Amino acid sequence: MLFPVEDRYQSAFDTRTGCSASFNKQIFEGRRKINSDLSFNYATGKQDQTEKNVVKGTVRQTESPIPACVTDSLSAIFYVASQRLTDGTSFSFPLGDAARTVPVTMKVMGHEEIKTPSGTYQTVRVQPTTDASIVKNRGNILIWYTDDARHLPVQIRAFLFWGTITFHLQSVEDR
């Protein structure tokens, strides 16, 4: 079954600490149209999610506790890029996932050359894992970062129970 997909993700986070401030998803997948806003309030120790179903006109709000610092799923990709990515090492952090907080471990798996539409890169392959969350036991994710000081994420591959999705870096702009 094929249908149009146009999903947009936006994140705000502190680049020094990796702590997220907010995360927004606009999901447009066939007839499914969802707008989701997740905000992190460290003063109250809570994350609040408002999810609007554009098609049905319904709104669902949830609230849950968070630790002193939490990272959303988009910011996590860039937080990892700020770390030392040495073969065999791993590090963990709390991830805000759909108004829950789950521990995620990132393991540096090795080096590999990756070709994308934006070029060919020497990369470091990293695998996130968790013992909790909606995707536990439903697949694996691999992220390839450039093996240089920038650690640009150039490829993400998700092996899911129904198939594989691969994201490639399309272009790089210096600003």
C-alpha positions in Angstrom: 0.0 0.0 0.0 1.5 3.3 -1.1 0.5 6.7 0.2 2.1 10.2 0.4 4.2 10.9 3.5 5.4 14.3 4.5 6.6 14.4 8.1 8.3 17.4 9.7 10.2 17.5 12.9 11.5 20.5 14.8 13.5 20.6 18.0 14.9 23.2 20.3 17.8 22.2 22.7 20.7 23.6 24.6 23.8 22.7 22.6 26.0 22.9 25.7 24.1 20.3 27.7 22.0 18.4 25.2 18.9 19.2 27.2 15.8 19.6 25.1 13.4 22.5 25.4 10.7 21.4 22.9 10.0 19.0 20.2 7.3 19.3 17.4 6.1 16.7 15.0 3.8 17.2 12.0 2.8 13.8 10.7 1.1 13.7 7.3 0.9 10.0 6.2 -1.9 9.3 3.9 -5.2 10.0 5.8 -3.3 10.3 9.1 -2.6 13.9 10.0 -1.2 14.6 13.5 0.4 17.7 15.1 2.3 16.9 18.3 4.0 19.4 20.6 6.2 18.2 23.4 7.6 20.7 25.9 10.1 20.1 28.7 9.7 22.2 31.9 12.8 21.6 34.1 11.5 23.9 36.9 8.5 21.6 37.5 10.2 18.4 36.4 7.5 17.7 33.8 7.1 17.1 30.1 3.8 18.0 28.5 2.5 16.7 25.2 -0.4 18.0 23.2 -1.4 15.8 20.2 -4.0 17.1 17.7 -5.6 14.8 15.2 -6.3 17.2 12.3 -8.6 14.7 10.6 -10.8 13.9 13.6 -10.5 17.2 15.3 -9.5 15.6 18.6 -6.9 16.8 21.1 -5.1 14.6 23.6 -2.9 16.0 26.4 -0.5 14.1 28.6 2.0 15.0 31.3 4.8 12.9 32.8 7.9 13.4 35.0 11.3 14.1 33.6 14.8 14.0 35.1 17.0 17.2 35.4 17.9 16.9 31.7 16.2 14.9 28.9 16.8 14.8 25.1 14.2 14.4 22.4 14.6 12.0 19.6 15.7 14.6 17.0 18.1 16.4 19.4 19.6 13.1 20.4 21.0 12.7 16.9 22.9 16.0 17.3 23.8 15.4 20.9 25.6 12.2 20.0 27.5 14.1 17.3 28.9 16.3 20.1 30.4 13.3 21.9 33.7 11.5 21.3 32.9 8.6 19.0 35.6 6.0 19.6 35.1 2.4 18.6 33.6 0.1 21.2 32.6 2.9 23.5 29.0 3.6 24.6 27.2 6.3 26.6 23.6 6.7 27.9 21.1 9.5 28.3 17.4 9.9 29.0 15.2 10.3 25.9 11.8 12.0 26.0 9.7 9.7 23.9 5.9 10.4 23.5 5.5 11.9 27.0 7.6 9.2 28.6 11.3 9.1 29.5 13.4 6.1 28.5 17.1 5.4 28.9 18.9 5.1 25.6 22.4 3.7 25.1 24.5 4.7 22.1 27.2 2.2 21.1 30.0 3.1 18.6 30.1 0.0 16.3 32.9 0.8 13.9 34.0 2.7 10.7 32.5 2.5 7.2 32.5 4.4 3.9 29.0 5.7 3.0 27.9 7.1 -0.3 24.9 9.6 -0.2 23.5 12.1 -2.6 25.7 14.7 -0.9 29.0 12.8 -1.4 31.1 9.9 -0.1 32.1 10.0 3.6 34.3 8.1 6.0 31.9 7.5 8.9 31.5 6.1 12.4 28.5 3.8 12.8 26.5 4.2 16.0 23.6 2.0 17.3 21.1 3.3 19.8 19.4 0.7 22.0 16.9 0.8 24.8 15.2 -1.7 27.1 11.9 0.4 27.0 9.9 2.4 24.6 7.4 1.8 21.8 10.1 0.5 19.4 11.7 -2.0 21.8 12.0 -5.4 20.1 10.5 -4.0 16.9 13.7 -3.3 15.0 17.1 -1.8 15.0 18.5 1.7 14.1 21.9 2.6 12.9 23.3 6.1 12.5 26.4 7.0 10.5 28.3 10.1 11.4 31.2 11.6 9.5 34.5 10.6 11.0 35.8 14.1 11.5 35.3 17.0 14.0 31.8 17.9 12.7 30.3 14.4 13.1 27.6 15.1 10.6 24.8 12.5 10.5 24.9 11.3 6.9 22.8 8.2 7.0 20.2 6.7 9.3 18.7 3.3 8.7 15.8 1.8 10.7 15.2 -1.9 10.3 11.6 -2.3 11.4 9.3 -5.4 11.6 7.6 -4.3 8.3 10.6 -3.1 6.3 13.6 -0.8 6.2 13.8 3.0 6.0 17.0 4.7 5.0 17.6 8.5 5.4 20.5 10.0 3.5 22.1 13.4 3.8 21.0 15.3 0.7 23.2 18.4 0.9 25.4 20.5 3.2 25.3 24.3 3.2 27.8 26.5 5.1 26.1 29.5 6.7 
